[in-house]
Amino acid sequence: MMVVREPGYSWLVIATRPRSEKKVAMCLQRLGIDYYLPVQRQLHQWKDRKKWVDVVLFPSYVFVYLDKANRNAVFEVEGVLRFVSFQGRPAVVSQSDLQRISLLCSGPEVPEICREVLLSGDRVEVVGGALCGLQGVLTENLNESRLNVSISGLGCHLSVIIDRKLVRKL
């Protein structure tokens, strides 16, 4: 996923047909287009069995690393609908934001996507556990502590339940 920064290249977000993210990612790989599809391994339970599955973190989104001249190459892939944009500009995601997403996906906590505006709160840093070093905004939800990590360029944030003892105020 993480590639060396090249001049003129940026991480963009493409929208896919629902439940087509993994197929789109395989086709992008065949075309030689660098991509990142954040997934997290989760244990799902049905009536008769349990199974570990890779769950896509951002449904219908795949991140691609392209320069301006080659942006239309993604439309050769069946299932790609459009580039995600905000206020008429393509959503550009920084390398550091993708590294944060990757860190969240590798942890045991299941991130929850929230698309509402964050309320102001204490800025905190995780001082222990798999997310050590991560910074965000702490909000309370009944007896749970939630660390909201702002992911700029997507117009949303990720939220994971984390033990209050593992964070310190900045």
C-alpha positions as CSV (number, residue, x, y, z in Angstrom):
1,M,0.0,0.0,0.0
2,M,2.5,2.6,1.1
3,V,4.5,3.8,-1.9
4,V,7.4,6.3,-2.2
5,R,6.2,9.8,-2.8
6,E,6.5,10.8,-6.4
7,P,6.1,14.4,-7.7
8,G,2.6,15.0,-9.2
9,Y,1.2,11.8,-7.6
10,S,-1.5,11.9,-4.8
11,W,-3.7,9.5,-3.0
12,L,-7.3,9.9,-4.4
13,V,-10.5,8.1,-3.4
14,I,-12.6,6.3,-6.0
15,A,-16.2,5.3,-5.4
16,T,-17.2,1.8,-6.4
17,R,-20.4,-0.1,-6.9
18,P,-21.6,-1.5,-3.6
19,R,-19.7,-4.6,-2.4
20,S,-17.3,-4.4,-5.3
21,E,-14.3,-3.0,-3.5
22,K,-12.3,-6.2,-3.4
23,K,-12.9,-7.0,-7.1
24,V,-12.0,-3.4,-8.1
25,A,-8.8,-3.7,-6.0
26,M,-7.8,-6.9,-7.8
27,C,-8.4,-5.3,-11.2
28,L,-6.4,-2.2,-10.2
29,Q,-3.5,-4.5,-9.2
30,R,-3.6,-6.2,-12.7
31,L,-3.4,-2.8,-14.3
32,G,-0.4,-1.8,-12.2
33,I,-2.2,1.0,-10.3
34,D,-1.1,1.4,-6.7
35,Y,-4.1,1.2,-4.4
36,Y,-5.0,0.7,-0.8
37,L,-8.2,-1.0,0.4
38,P,-8.4,-0.8,4.2
39,V,-9.9,-4.0,5.6
40,Q,-10.1,-5.4,9.1
41,R,-10.3,-9.1,10.1
42,Q,-13.5,-9.6,12.2
43,L,-15.1,-12.7,13.7
44,H,-18.7,-13.0,12.4
45,Q,-21.2,-15.3,13.9
46,W,-24.2,-16.9,12.2
47,K,-26.7,-19.3,13.7
48,D,-24.7,-22.4,12.7
49,R,-21.0,-21.2,12.6
50,K,-18.4,-18.5,13.3
51,K,-16.0,-17.3,10.6
52,W,-13.2,-14.7,10.3
53,V,-13.9,-12.3,7.5
54,D,-12.1,-9.3,6.0
55,V,-14.5,-6.4,6.4
56,V,-13.9,-3.3,4.2
57,L,-13.5,-0.3,6.5
58,F,-14.9,2.3,4.0
59,P,-17.7,0.7,2.0
60,S,-17.6,1.6,-1.7
61,Y,-14.3,3.4,-1.4
62,V,-10.8,2.4,-2.7
63,F,-7.7,4.7,-2.4
64,V,-5.6,5.0,-5.5
65,Y,-2.1,6.6,-6.0
66,L,-2.1,8.4,-9.3
67,D,-0.8,11.4,-11.2
68,K,-3.1,13.8,-13.0
69,A,-2.2,12.4,-16.4
70,N,-3.2,8.8,-15.6
71,R,-6.4,9.4,-13.5
72,N,-8.8,8.1,-16.2
73,A,-7.1,4.7,-16.2
74,V,-9.2,3.7,-13.2
75,F,-12.3,3.9,-15.3
76,E,-11.1,0.9,-17.3
77,V,-12.0,-1.2,-14.2
78,E,-15.6,-2.5,-14.0
79,G,-17.2,-1.3,-10.8
80,V,-15.5,2.1,-10.6
81,L,-18.1,4.8,-10.6
82,R,-16.3,8.1,-10.0
83,F,-13.7,10.0,-8.0
84,V,-15.0,11.1,-4.6
85,S,-14.9,14.9,-4.4
86,F,-15.8,17.6,-2.0
87,Q,-16.8,21.1,-3.2
88,G,-15.9,20.1,-6.8
89,R,-12.4,19.0,-6.0
90,P,-11.2,15.4,-5.8
91,A,-10.7,14.1,-2.3
92,V,-7.0,13.9,-1.7
93,V,-5.8,11.8,1.3
94,S,-2.4,12.3,2.9
95,Q,0.1,9.5,3.3
96,S,0.0,10.1,7.1
97,D,-3.8,9.7,7.1
98,L,-3.5,6.4,5.3
99,Q,-0.9,5.2,7.8
100,R,-3.3,6.1,10.6
101,I,-6.1,4.1,8.8
102,S,-3.7,1.2,8.4
103,L,-2.8,1.3,12.1
104,L,-6.5,1.3,13.1
105,C,-7.2,-1.7,10.8
106,S,-4.3,-3.7,12.4
107,G,-5.5,-3.1,15.9
108,P,-8.0,-5.4,17.9
109,E,-10.5,-2.5,18.3
110,V,-13.2,-2.4,15.6
111,P,-13.3,1.1,14.1
112,E,-16.8,2.6,13.6
113,I,-17.3,5.2,10.8
114,C,-19.1,8.4,11.8
115,R,-20.0,11.0,9.2
116,E,-21.2,13.7,11.6
117,V,-19.1,16.8,12.6
118,L,-17.0,16.2,15.7
119,L,-17.8,18.2,18.8
120,S,-15.0,20.0,20.4
121,G,-13.3,17.9,23.2
122,D,-10.0,17.1,24.7
123,R,-7.1,16.3,22.3
124,V,-5.6,13.1,23.5
125,E,-2.8,10.7,22.7
126,V,-2.9,6.9,23.1
127,V,-0.1,5.9,25.5
128,G,-0.5,2.1,25.5
129,G,-1.8,-0.8,23.4
130,A,-1.9,-1.3,19.7
131,L,-2.8,2.3,18.9
132,C,0.1,3.8,21.0
133,G,1.1,7.2,19.6
134,L,-2.2,7.9,17.8
135,Q,-3.7,11.3,18.5
136,G,-7.4,12.3,18.4
137,V,-10.3,13.8,20.2
138,L,-11.8,12.0,23.2
139,T,-15.6,12.0,23.6
140,E,-17.7,10.2,26.3
141,N,-20.6,7.9,25.4
142,L,-22.3,6.7,28.6
143,N,-19.7,4.4,30.3
144,E,-17.5,4.1,27.2
145,S,-14.6,6.3,26.2
146,R,-14.3,6.8,22.4
147,L,-11.2,8.1,20.6
148,N,-12.3,9.9,17.4
149,V,-9.5,10.1,14.9
150,S,-10.0,12.8,12.3
151,I,-9.2,11.6,8.7
152,S,-9.0,14.8,6.6
153,G,-9.9,14.6,2.9
154,L,-12.8,12.1,3.4
155,G,-15.2,14.3,5.3
156,C,-15.6,11.8,8.1
157,H,-13.8,10.4,11.1
158,L,-13.1,7.0,12.6
159,S,-14.2,6.1,16.1
160,V,-12.9,3.2,18.2
161,I,-13.7,2.3,21.8
162,I,-10.6,2.6,23.9
163,D,-9.9,2.3,27.6
164,R,-9.6,5.7,29.2
165,K,-6.5,4.5,31.1
166,L,-4.7,4.2,27.7
167,V,-5.0,7.9,26.8
168,R,-3.4,11.1,28.1
169,K,-4.5,14.7,27.5
170,L,-2.3,16.8,25.2
